[in-house]
Amino acid sequence: MASISGSVIRSSGRPRPSWRGVARRAALACLAVMCSQHVMAVTWLSAGDFIANSFTRPPEARVLWLSADQQAAAKAILGHAYRGLRLRYWMEGNRTAWILDEIGKERPITIGVVVDDGRVSRVDILDYRESRGGEIRHPFFTAQFAGLGLDDDLGLSGNIDGITGATLSVRAVTNTTRFALYLDHDVKSHPAATASP
């Protein structure tokens, strides 16, 4: 058999692919499979922009080391202890801003919550890593939280309409908002528990 440009001519007259071509195709196939199973994070709002939009003059970040009581509250609200020992938050007067991560279906969603005088001022979705349910970032959903507080059972004081196909993401945002409201109340009740980073 004659060799032409790295390919071997078969009796049918068609060139047989070289090992380099086969290896390249196999690598591309593996990459396609990996990409289909891996969801890249989509950033809709940076943490810096969220904080800048939340205050006239953004204050310095504070650090809250989560106590046993706060982790117990997290477990009651989120269904699990919060992942991490400390949180950063921002406070000016009666307004606080929180950036928290919560799992939707499989991956964390980064959620920004602004609390003003014990009520939700704004909820923003900063980063989204799930393959579906991204509709939660739209104002038609996040605007529902404005003006809500906590009731005596650590639930929201109003109802949140869900989104078909995004049930777990809706639950993650709802529970994170409840936790931010709880933390807002707690840091104002116990100001000595926080410190500058």
C-alpha positions in Angstrom: 0.0 0.0 0.0 1.2 3.4 -0.9 1.5 6.2 1.7 0.4 9.7 0.7 0.6 12.7 3.0 0.5 10.6 6.2 -2.6 8.6 5.0 -2.6 5.1 3.7 -4.6 4.4 0.5 -6.9 1.5 0.9 -8.0 -0.6 -2.0 -11.3 1.4 -2.0 -9.3 4.5 -2.9 -10.3 6.4 0.2 -7.6 7.5 2.6 -7.5 6.0 6.0 -7.4 8.7 8.7 -4.0 9.2 10.4 -3.6 8.6 14.1 -3.3 12.3 14.7 -6.7 12.9 13.1 -8.3 10.1 15.2 -6.8 11.4 18.4 -8.0 15.0 17.6 -11.5 13.7 17.0 -11.5 11.7 20.2 -10.3 14.7 22.2 -13.0 16.9 20.7 -15.7 14.3 21.5 -14.5 14.1 25.1 -14.5 17.9 25.4 -18.0 18.1 24.0 -19.2 15.5 26.6 -17.5 17.4 29.5 -18.9 20.7 28.4 -22.4 19.3 28.2 -22.1 18.1 31.8 -20.4 21.3 33.2 -22.4 24.5 33.6 -20.4 27.6 33.6 -21.3 30.3 36.1 -23.1 33.3 34.7 -22.4 36.5 36.5 -25.3 39.0 36.2 -24.1 41.5 38.8 -20.7 41.7 40.4 -20.5 41.9 44.2 -18.9 45.4 43.9 -21.7 46.7 41.8 -24.3 45.2 44.1 -22.8 46.9 47.1 -22.4 50.2 45.2 -26.1 50.1 44.2 -27.2 49.4 47.8 -25.7 52.4 49.5 -25.1 56.1 48.8 -21.6 55.7 50.0 -20.7 52.0 50.4 -19.5 51.3 53.9 -16.6 48.9 54.8 -17.4 45.3 55.0 -18.0 43.7 58.4 -17.4 40.1 59.4 -19.9 38.0 61.3 -18.6 34.8 62.8 -21.6 32.5 62.9 -22.5 31.4 66.4 -24.1 28.1 67.4 -27.5 29.9 67.6 -27.1 31.4 64.1 -26.1 28.0 62.7 -29.2 26.5 64.4 -31.3 29.3 62.7 -29.7 28.6 59.4 -30.6 24.9 59.8 -34.2 25.8 60.6 -34.4 28.2 57.6 -32.2 26.7 55.0 -32.5 23.0 56.0 -28.8 22.8 56.7 -26.1 24.7 58.6 -24.6 27.5 56.5 -21.5 26.5 54.6 -18.7 28.5 56.2 -17.8 29.9 59.6 -18.1 33.5 58.8 -20.0 36.0 56.6 -19.2 39.4 55.2 -21.9 42.0 55.2 -22.3 45.7 54.9 -24.2 48.1 57.2 -25.0 51.7 57.3 -27.7 53.0 59.7 -30.7 50.6 59.6 -29.6 49.1 56.2 -27.6 45.9 55.7 -26.5 44.1 52.6 -25.8 40.4 52.4 -24.1 38.3 49.7 -24.9 34.6 50.4 -24.6 31.3 48.5 -27.3 28.7 48.5 -27.6 25.5 46.5 -30.4 25.4 44.0 -30.7 21.9 42.6 -27.0 21.0 42.4 -24.9 24.2 42.3 -24.6 27.3 44.4 -26.5 30.5 43.5 -25.0 33.7 44.7 -27.8 36.0 46.1 -27.6 39.6 47.2 -30.2 40.8 49.7 -30.6 44.3 51.0 -32.6 44.8 54.2 -33.8 48.2 55.3 -35.3 48.7 58.7 -36.2 45.0 59.0 -37.8 44.7 55.6 -36.4 43.5 52.2 -35.4 46.5 50.1 -34.0 44.5 47.2 -33.0 41.0 46.1 -30.5 40.4 43.2 -29.1 37.3 41.7 -25.4 37.8 41.3 -24.1 34.4 40.0 -26.1 31.5 38.6 -24.6 28.1 38.0 -27.5 25.8 37.4 -28.4 24.5 33.9 -32.1 25.7 34.2 -34.2 28.1 36.3 -32.3 31.3 35.4 -35.6 33.2 35.2 -35.2 33.9 38.9 -32.9 36.8 38.0 -35.7 38.8 36.4 -37.4 41.6 38.2 -40.8 40.0 37.8 -39.6 37.4 40.3 -37.2 39.3 42.6 -39.5 42.4 43.0 -41.9 40.1 45.0 -39.6 40.2 48.0 -39.6 44.0 48.4 -41.2 45.1 51.6 -41.4 41.7 53.1 -40.2 40.9 56.7 -40.1 37.8 58.9 -43.1 36.5 60.7 -42.9 34.8 64.2 -42.1 31.4 62.6 -39.1 32.8 60.6 -41.2 32.7 57.4 -41.7 35.6 55.0 -44.6 37.9 55.8 -46.0 37.5 52.3 -46.3 34.9 49.5 -43.8 34.4 46.7 -45.1 33.1 43.4 -43.0 30.3 42.0 -41.7 29.7 38.4 -42.4 26.5 36.5 -39.2 24.5 36.1 -37.3 26.6 38.7 -38.8 25.3 41.9 -35.5 24.6 43.7 -34.0 27.9 42.6 -37.1 29.7 43.8 -36.8 27.9 47.2 -33.1 28.8 47.4 -33.7 32.5 46.9 -36.7 32.5 49.3 -34.8 30.7 52.1 -31.7 32.9 51.6 -33.8 36.0 51.9 -35.3 34.7 55.1 -31.9 34.0 56.4 -30.7 37.5 55.5 -33.7 39.0 57.4 -32.8 36.9 60.4 -29.2 37.9 60.3 -30.1 41.6 59.9 -32.2 41.4 63.0 -29.5 39.4 64.9 -26.6 41.7 64.2 -28.6 44.7 65.2 -29.6 43.0 68.4 -26.0 41.9 69.2 -23.7 44.5 67.6 -20.6 43.3 69.6 -20.6 40.0 67.6 -19.3 41.6 64.4 -16.0 43.1 63.5 -14.2 44.7 60.5 -12.4 42.1 58.3 
